[in-house]
Amino acid sequence: MQGWKVADEARRSQLGLPGHEDVVEIPKRMVRFFPEVNGGGVADS
């Protein structure tokens, strides 16, 4: 996964991430490849 690292501490604090995790933003056009955020349920593991 590639994207833009979220560095804004105010936005990061809203996510409640553990200190050892990080978050990236992806382009809106890529959301269709992730069914769990595209209304398609949970992705297979």
C-alpha positions in Angstrom: 0.0 0.0 0.0 1.3 3.4 -0.9 -0.2 6.7 0.0 0.4 10.0 1.8 1.4 9.7 5.5 -0.9 11.6 7.7 1.3 13.9 9.8 -1.5 16.2 11.2 -1.6 15.3 14.9 -5.2 16.6 15.2 -6.4 14.2 12.6 -4.3 11.3 13.9 -5.6 11.8 17.4 -9.2 11.3 16.1 -8.2 7.8 14.9 -7.0 6.5 18.3 -4.0 4.7 16.7 -1.6 2.8 19.0 1.9 4.4 19.0 3.4 1.7 16.9 0.9 2.1 14.0 0.7 4.6 11.3 -1.9 5.8 8.8 -1.8 6.8 5.1 -4.3 8.5 2.8 -5.0 6.9 -0.5 -6.6 8.6 -3.6 -10.4 8.4 -3.8 -10.2 6.4 -7.0 -8.5 3.5 -5.1 -11.3 3.0 -2.6 -13.1 0.7 -5.0 -10.3 -1.9 -4.4 -11.1 -2.1 -0.7 -14.6 -3.6 -0.2 -14.6 -3.1 3.6 -14.7 0.7 3.0 -16.7 0.6 -0.2 -19.9 -0.9 1.3 -19.0 -4.5 0.3 -18.5 -6.0 3.8 -15.3 -7.4 5.3 -12.4 -8.3 3.0 -11.2 -11.9 3.0 -8.2 -12.7 5.2 
